[in-house]
Amino acid sequence: MQLFQQVQTIPVGAFIGAAVVLIPLPSHWRARNVATLSIIAWLFVIDMIYGINALVWRNNIEVRLVVWCDITTKIIIGSSSALPAATLCICKYLESVAATRIVRMSKQDKRRQMRFELALCFGVPFFFMALHYVVQGHRFDIIESFGCQPATYISIPGVFVVWFPPLILATGTLIYASLALYHFFMQRLTFTLHLQNINSALTTGRYLRLIAMSVTEILWGTTLTALVMAENIVGGLRPWTNWNDVHSNFSRIGRFALLQYPPYYLQLMILFAWAIPASSIIFFLFFGFSEDVMGDYKRGLVWFRRKVLRQTVNEKTSLSDLPTR
């Protein structure tokens, strides 16, 4: 009974995650950091999908909103590689900055970097979303109180398409993060001056927060990805015979009630459902209290007092009311 009660908390966590991950958005939008903005976008979209799914299929497994499910199950597949791809972009850039390979960022350099990050953060996930069709045994599954979930034919191609790419991207992230920290500590005394010279929106504090966030998110996400892969292949891989066999009865929609799952598996499902909301909260904890975001809070408070409460506000006095970090 306790597990069934925990399942009912999934939409709450998902919508909280969707709300808090948007809070640092204005600060990162001003910095024009494509990789960080893509993390916000992917986390927000997946949080909303999880929350809506949990509400629509609360205590039922009715076949409905099939087009919604066709679209969102592919987005879920894409997100598994999008998040590690974004952290890889962040750590690669930070490593280049700390290694002084970037002397000064011109407008052309910034445009080139933005194109690269857009390709990695959105192009790569969309590629794997399309490639998933190769290992998609049927249309999708509907799980009670979880909603529609991607269907994957558990086989060697399935492992390489669905689970290996996030693990490879995560490995790249950890390598670049280690190098970025190494270079930072080697020149920590002159690092702030170096950031100013390259005309970067980075500060030392933002630099360290980006590395810490990337490593934390990637360790958390990689652990869960490895756990999902292990849980799926522990019963053995199915043989890949031919295309027609794998995709036979492709229009089938699997439907599963919670009572069909043993308690330990239901616990894993709850953990996986909370993975994205937890990642959103982790992101907020790293950036929701930075100096830039605290300034946004203050400006928002001034606007609320002026426009809603109709108070006369001395902006300079009001902006000093909240502490900064």
C-alpha positions in Angstrom: 0.0 0.0 0.0 2.9 2.4 0.8 4.3 1.9 -2.7 1.0 2.7 -4.3 0.9 5.9 -2.2 4.4 6.8 -3.4 3.3 6.4 -7.0 0.7 9.1 -6.5 3.4 11.6 -5.6 5.0 11.4 -9.1 2.9 14.2 -10.7 3.6 16.5 -7.7 7.3 16.0 -8.0 7.2 16.4 -11.8 5.4 19.7 -11.7 7.6 21.0 -8.9 10.6 20.1 -11.0 9.1 21.8 -14.0 8.5 25.0 -12.0 11.9 25.3 -10.2 14.0 24.5 -13.3 12.6 27.6 -15.0 13.6 29.9 -12.2 17.3 30.4 -13.3 16.2 30.7 -17.0 16.5 34.5 -17.3 20.1 34.5 -16.0 21.2 31.8 -18.4 19.3 33.4 -21.3 21.3 36.6 -20.8 24.5 34.6 -20.8 23.4 32.9 -24.1 24.7 29.5 -22.9 23.1 27.1 -25.4 24.0 24.0 -23.5 22.7 25.2 -20.2 19.5 26.5 -21.8 19.0 23.1 -23.5 19.3 21.4 -20.1 16.5 23.7 -18.8 14.4 23.0 -21.9 14.8 19.2 -21.8 14.2 18.9 -18.1 11.1 21.1 -18.3 9.6 19.2 -21.2 10.2 15.8 -19.6 8.9 17.0 -16.2 5.7 18.1 -17.9 5.4 14.9 -19.8 5.8 12.8 -16.6 3.3 15.0 -14.7 0.6 14.9 -17.4 1.1 11.2 -18.0 0.7 10.4 -14.3 -2.5 12.4 -14.1 -4.1 11.1 -17.3 -3.4 7.5 -16.5 -3.9 7.8 -12.7 -5.3 4.4 -11.6 -6.2 3.3 -15.2 -4.6 1.8 -18.3 -7.1 3.0 -20.9 -5.8 3.5 -24.5 -6.1 7.2 -25.1 -4.1 10.1 -26.5 -2.2 7.8 -28.8 -0.6 10.6 -30.8 0.5 12.3 -27.6 2.1 9.0 -26.6 3.8 8.5 -30.0 5.4 11.9 -29.7 6.3 11.9 -26.0 7.8 8.4 -25.9 10.2 9.6 -28.6 11.0 12.7 -26.6 11.7 10.6 -23.6 14.2 8.5 -25.7 15.9 11.7 -26.9 16.2 13.1 -23.4 18.4 10.2 -22.3 21.2 11.4 -24.6 20.3 15.1 -24.6 21.2 15.7 -21.0 24.6 14.1 -21.1 25.3 15.7 -24.4 24.6 19.1 -22.9 26.9 18.5 -19.9 29.5 17.3 -22.3 29.2 20.7 -24.2 29.5 22.6 -20.9 32.6 20.8 -19.7 34.3 20.8 -23.1 33.9 24.6 -23.2 35.0 25.0 -19.6 38.1 22.9 -20.3 39.0 25.0 -23.3 38.6 28.2 -21.3 40.8 26.9 -18.4 43.4 25.5 -20.7 43.7 29.0 -22.3 43.1 27.6 -25.8 40.4 30.3 -26.0 42.2 33.6 -25.9 39.4 35.9 -26.8 35.8 35.0 -28.0 34.9 36.9 -31.1 31.3 37.0 -32.4 32.3 34.5 -35.0 33.7 32.2 -32.4 30.5 32.5 -30.3 28.3 31.7 -33.3 30.5 28.6 -34.1 30.2 27.4 -30.5 26.4 27.9 -30.5 26.1 25.9 -33.7 28.2 23.1 -32.3 26.2 23.0 -29.1 22.8 23.1 -30.9 23.9 20.1 -33.0 25.0 18.1 -30.0 22.2 19.1 -27.6 19.3 18.7 -30.1 20.7 17.1 -33.3 22.1 14.1 -31.6 19.0 13.4 -29.5 16.8 13.7 -32.6 19.0 11.3 -34.4 18.6 8.7 -31.6 14.8 9.4 -31.5 14.6 8.4 -35.1 17.1 5.5 -34.7 15.0 4.1 -31.9 12.4 2.9 -34.5 14.9 0.2 -35.4 14.7 -1.4 -32.0 11.0 -0.5 -31.3 9.2 -3.8 -31.0 5.7 -2.3 -30.8 4.0 1.1 -30.6 4.4 1.9 -26.8 3.4 0.7 -23.4 0.8 2.2 -21.0 1.6 1.6 -17.3 -1.0 2.4 -14.7 -0.3 5.8 -13.0 2.9 6.2 -15.0 1.4 6.7 -18.5 2.8 5.9 -21.9 6.4 4.6 -22.0 8.8 3.8 -24.9 8.9 0.2 -26.0 12.3 -1.3 -26.8 13.1 -4.7 -28.2 15.7 -5.9 -25.6 18.5 -7.0 -27.8 22.1 -6.2 -28.6 21.1 -3.5 -31.1 18.6 -2.1 -28.4 21.5 -1.8 -25.9 23.7 0.1 -28.4 20.9 2.4 -29.5 19.2 3.2 -26.2 21.7 2.8 -23.4 25.3 3.0 -24.7 25.1 6.6 -26.2 24.2 8.2 -22.8 27.0 6.3 -21.1 29.6 7.3 -23.8 28.5 10.9 -23.5 28.7 10.8 -19.7 32.2 9.4 -19.9 33.2 12.3 -22.1 31.7 14.7 -19.7 33.7 13.3 -16.8 36.9 13.4 -18.7 36.5 17.1 -19.7 35.3 18.0 -16.2 38.5 16.4 -14.7 40.7 18.3 -17.2 38.8 21.6 -16.6 39.3 21.3 -12.8 43.0 20.4 -13.3 43.6 23.5 -15.5 41.6 25.7 -13.1 43.7 24.7 -10.1 47.0 25.1 -12.1 46.2 28.8 -12.8 43.7 29.6 -10.1 45.5 32.8 -9.1 45.1 34.4 -12.5 41.9 32.7 -13.5 39.5 35.7 -12.9 41.7 38.0 -15.0 41.8 35.3 -17.8 38.0 35.2 -17.9 37.9 39.0 -18.2 40.4 38.9 -21.1 38.5 36.4 -23.2 35.3 38.6 -23.0 33.3 35.8 -21.4 30.1 36.0 -19.4 31.7 33.5 -17.0 32.8 34.3 -13.5 34.8 32.1 -11.3 31.7 31.2 -9.3 29.7 30.4 -12.3 32.5 28.3 -13.8 32.8 26.2 -10.6 29.0 25.9 -10.4 28.7 24.7 -14.0 31.4 22.0 -13.4 29.8 20.9 -10.1 26.3 20.8 -11.6 27.5 18.8 -14.7 29.4 16.2 -12.6 26.5 15.8 -10.1 23.9 15.5 -12.9 26.0 13.1 -14.9 26.9 10.8 -11.9 23.2 10.7 -10.9 22.0 10.1 -14.4 24.7 7.6 -15.4 24.0 5.5 -12.3 20.3 5.3 -13.2 21.0 4.6 -16.9 23.3 1.8 -15.9 20.7 0.5 -13.5 18.0 0.6 -16.1 20.2 -1.2 -18.6 21.2 -3.9 -16.1 17.6 -4.5 -15.0 16.5 -4.9 -18.6 19.2 -7.3 -19.7 19.5 -9.3 -16.6 16.8 -11.7 -17.9 18.8 -12.2 -21.1 18.8 -10.5 -24.5 16.4 -11.5 -27.2 17.8 -12.6 -30.5 17.7 -10.1 -33.4 16.4 -12.3 -36.2 15.1 -10.0 -38.9 13.2 -6.7 -39.4 9.8 -8.3 -40.0 10.1 -10.5 -36.9 11.1 -7.7 -34.6 8.4 -5.3 -35.9 5.6 -7.9 -36.2 2.3 -6.6 -34.7 4.0 -3.2 -34.4 0.7 -1.4 -33.7 0.3 -3.3 -30.5 0.0 -1.1 -27.3 1.1 -2.9 -24.2 -1.0 -2.2 -21.0 0.2 -3.0 -17.5 -1.5 -2.6 -14.1 0.7 -1.9 -11.1 -0.4 -5.2 -9.5 1.4 -7.0 -12.3 4.8 -5.8 -10.9 6.6 -7.2 -7.9 7.4 -4.7 -5.1 11.1 -4.4 -5.9 10.4 -3.6 -9.6 7.8 -1.1 -8.6 10.3 0.6 -6.3 12.7 0.9 -9.3 9.9 2.4 -11.5 9.2 5.0 -8.8 12.9 5.8 -8.6 13.2 6.2 -12.4 10.1 8.4 -12.5 11.6 10.7 -9.9 15.0 10.9 -11.7 14.1 13.9 -13.9 12.3 15.9 -11.2 15.3 15.2 -8.9 17.7 16.4 -11.7 15.6 19.6 -12.0 15.8 20.3 -8.3 19.6 19.6 -8.4 19.9 22.2 -11.2 17.9 24.7 -9.2 20.0 24.2 -6.1 23.2 25.0 -8.1 21.8 28.1 -9.8 18.7 29.2 -8.0 20.7 31.1 -5.4 23.5 32.6 -7.5 24.0 36.4 -7.5 22.4 36.9 -10.9 19.3 34.9 -10.0 19.0 36.7 -6.6 19.0 39.9 -8.6 16.1 38.6 -10.6 14.3 37.8 -7.4 14.7 41.3 -6.2 13.6 42.8 -9.5 10.6 40.5 -9.4 9.7 41.6 -5.9 10.0 45.3 -6.9 7.6 44.7 -9.9 5.1 42.8 -7.7 5.0 45.6 -5.1 4.6 48.3 -7.7 2.2 46.6 -10.1 0.2 44.3 -7.8 0.3 45.9 -4.4 0.4 49.4 -5.9 3.1 50.5 -3.5 5.6 53.3 -4.0 9.0 51.5 -3.9 12.4 53.0 -3.8 14.1 50.5 -6.0 17.6 50.9 -4.6 16.4 50.4 -1.1 14.2 47.5 -2.1 17.1 45.8 -3.9 19.2 45.9 -0.8 16.6 44.0 1.2 17.6 40.6 -0.1 21.0 39.1 0.5 23.3 38.1 -2.4 25.7 35.3 -2.9 
